Amino acid sequence: MSADVTTDEPAMVTAALGAAVRPRRLGWWYIAEHQLRQMRSYGWTVVMTGIGNPLIYMLGIGLGLAAFLTVPVASGPDGPVDYLWFVAPALLVTAAVSVTTEEFTYTVMGGFRWRRIFWAMNASPVSPHQICTGLIVAVTLRMVFVSTAYYALMVAFGAVGDVATGALLVPVGVLAGLAFGLPLLAFSASLTEDTGQFAMVQRFVFTPLFLFSGTFYPLATLPGWLQWIGWVSPIWHGSEVGRTLSYGAGSDSWPIGAHLAVLVVLAAVGWVIARRIFVGRLR
């Protein structure tokens, strides 16, 4: 019996090492899969917010507000554009950003503090940076769903100028969501307790950005002392890229590369800081 156990030990060790290799390589996807399965518990909310919200906005603006506007608020290279064309890209970007205000706040606090699921994941061969990456991947996939649903309704309502290039609104919306969400993820991961910080982010960061980022009217119509909000807002940069893709850039528009550069820098800096905080807390 003793000899048999000794003989089996190398095979057992090899099997154990082999079982640990795959999580080390694909751990980020295991975490993403876990988060996506978690979203199934509130899947109806995901579907309704992903489809219901854009439908309500399109009906309210396309059949409501736009009917009362007799003067064009924006123009493209071919002249004035329909108000619905102007607003729709901003609403798509805002929808993607709003996903991150939910998933990169309370979900993070739940993982570190309330349910402590991140600590359980860290006890496995999965590394802290994979936990961070997996969470980002799962939230990105939810943003893809929301942005795609929004774009499909834009096409159905005739709210896009060029349907082919307008399809790039989906990745642009996701990029804008990451540009806002990853710095927010870093902030959330640094907290040890929620004492109202997330509510303040919603009221004093997300809401002002939504209202003062040229969502419903050109940023240039705001007083000069308010326009800086748009310049630092991922919503404005993403909206301007989306409008260029939909119906073309106006004469006073920023170069599309400048908008994309701002979004990429915000997302990259947020990702680096968030990853460091995850590794620091879990190790």
N, C-alpha and C positions, 0 to 999 in steps of 0.2 A: 504493500500500500504506500509506504513512504517513497519507494522508487518511482511509483506511478505519479505521485504528486510532484516529485522533483522533475520528472520527464515533462510534465505538462506545464511547468512554470514558464519556460521560454515562450511557449505558444500563447499562454495567457498574457504575458507581458507584451508580446507583439500585437495581440488583438487589442489590448488596452491602448497601446500607442497609436495603432491604426484608427481606433475610434476617436482619438483626440485630434488627429490630423485634420479630419474633415471639418469639425467646428472651427478650427483655427483658420481654415481657408474660406469657409462659407458661413462663418458665424454671423456676419452682417445680414445675410439673407434670412437666417433662422430668426433673428430679432425682428426683421421686417415682417416676416410671415406671422410671428406672434402678434405684432401690433395690428396687422390687417385682420387677424382673427378677433382681436379685441374690438375692432371697429364694427364687427358683425353684431355686437351687443347693442349698438346704437345705429345699426345699418339703416333703419327707416329714417332716422334724422339725417344721415349722410345723403340718402337719395332725395329726400324732400328739400333739403337746403340746396342740393346740387341742381335740381330741376325746378323745384317750386319757386325759389327766389328769383332766378332769371326770368321765369315766365311772368311773375308778378311785375317785375321791373319793366319788362318789354311791353306788357299791356298798359302799365301806368304811364310810361313815357311815350310809347309809340302811338297809343290811342288816346292818351290823355294830355300830358303836358305839351307834346309837340304840336297838338292841334291848336294851341293858343299862341304859339310863337309865329309872328308874321315877319320877323326880321331874322335873317341867318346869323348865327352866333359864331360860325367858323367857316373857313374856306380851305380848299385844297388847291392843287395846281391847275385845276379846270374851273375854279370859281367856287361859289358858295356850296356847301354840302348840307344834306338833310340833318336835322338835329339828332335823329336817332342814330345816324352814322357816327356822329361826334361822340355821343354818350356811350354807346354800346361797348367799345373797346375798354373804356375806363371801368365799366361795370364788371366786365370779365376779369380784369386784373384785380379789382377789389374783391371779387368772389374768391380768387385764389389766395389773396393775402388774408382774408378772414378765416380761412382754414387753419392757417398757422397760428392765429391768435387763440385758437382753441387747443390745437394739438401740441403746440410748443409751450404751453403754460401749465394747465392743470394735469395733463398727461405726464409731464416731466416731474411735477411735484408729487404725483401719485407714485411714480417709479422710484423716487429718492426717499420720500417721506411717508406718505400715507399707506401705500401697499408694499413699498420697499422691494418691488419686483426687480429693479436694477441690481440690487445687491445679490439676489438669488441668481440672476443671470451671470453675475461676475464670479460666482462660486463654481461655475462650469468652465470648460476650456475657452469659452468666448471671452474676448478681451474687452476692456472698457471702450476703446475707440470703435470697436465693432458694434457695441451697444448704441453708441451715438450715431454711427453711420446707418445702422438698421432702422432706427427711429426716423431719421431723415428720409430714407428711401420709402418707408411706408407712407409718410405724410406727403411726399412728392407724388406718389401714385394716387392718393386721394385728390390732390390738386389737379392732376391730369384728368381724372374723372369729372371733376367740377368744371374745369375749363372746357373740356370737350362738350359737355352737355350745354354749357353756355353758348359755345360757338354754334352748335347745331341749331339752337333757338334763334341766334342772330341771323343765320342763313334763312331760317323759316320765316322770320319777320322782315326779311329784306334789309337788315341793319348793317350790311357789309358791302363795301363797294366792289372789291375784287375778291371773289370767293376763293380763288386758288392761293394767292399770296396771303389772304386773310387767315387761312388755316394756320399760318405761323403764329397767330395770336395765342394758340394753346401753349407752345413752349415759352413764349414771351410772358404769359400769365404765370406760368410755373416759376420762371426765373425771377419775376418780381416778387412772388410769394416767398422764395428763398432769400431774396435780398432783404426782405423785412423780417422773415421768420427766423433765420439763423442767428442774427444778433439777439433776437428775442429768446431763442433757445439758450444762448450763452447766459443771458441774464437770469432766466428761470433756473438753469442748472446751478447757478451760484447761490440761490436762496435756500435757506434751511427751513423756512416756514412761510406760509402765505398769510400775511396780515393785512391784505387788501391791495397788495402790489399789482395783482393781475387785473383787478377791477379798475385801478388807476390807469394801467396801460390801455385798457379798452376805451376808457372815457377821455383820457387826456393825451393819448398818442394816436391810437388807430382812428378814432372818430374825427379829430381835427385834420389828420392826413386825408381822410376820405372826403371831407367837406372842402378843404382848401388846397387840393391838388389838381385843380382844373378838371374835376370829374364832370360837373354839370355846366361849366362855362370856361372859356379860355383863361389860363392863369394870368395872362396880361391884363385882364379886366379887374384883377384884385389891386388894392392899394399896394404901393411898392414895399411897404413895411411888412406885408403879409406874404409876398411872393416867395420869400426864402423858404417857406414851408414846402412849397412845391419842389424847389431845387434840391432839397434833401430827401424828398419823399419817393420811395420806390413805386408808389402808385402813379405819380405823375410821369416818371420816366417810362414805366411800362405802358401807360396809357398813350403817351406820345409815340412810342414805337408802334403800338397797335394801330393808331390812327394812320400812321405813314403806310403800314402794310395794307390797311383797308382801302383808303382812298387817296393816298399820296400826301406828301409833306407840304405844308403851307410855306409862304415866303419867309416867315419869321421863325421857322422851326429850328431847333437844334439839330445838328447832324445825328443820324440814327446811331452812329458809332459811339458818340459821346454818351447817349442814354444807356446803351448796352454796357459801356465801360463802367459807369456808376453802379449799375445793377450787379455786375460781376464782382466788382471790388467789395461791395457791401456783403454779398453772399460769401465770398472767399474769406474775408476777415471774420465774419460771424462763425463760419465753419471751423476755422483754426482755433478761435477762442473757445467755442463750445467743446470741441474735442479735447482741448487741454483741461478744461474744467471737469469733464467726465472722467478723464484719466486721473486727475488729481484727487477727486473725491472717492473714486472707487478703488484706488490703490493706497 
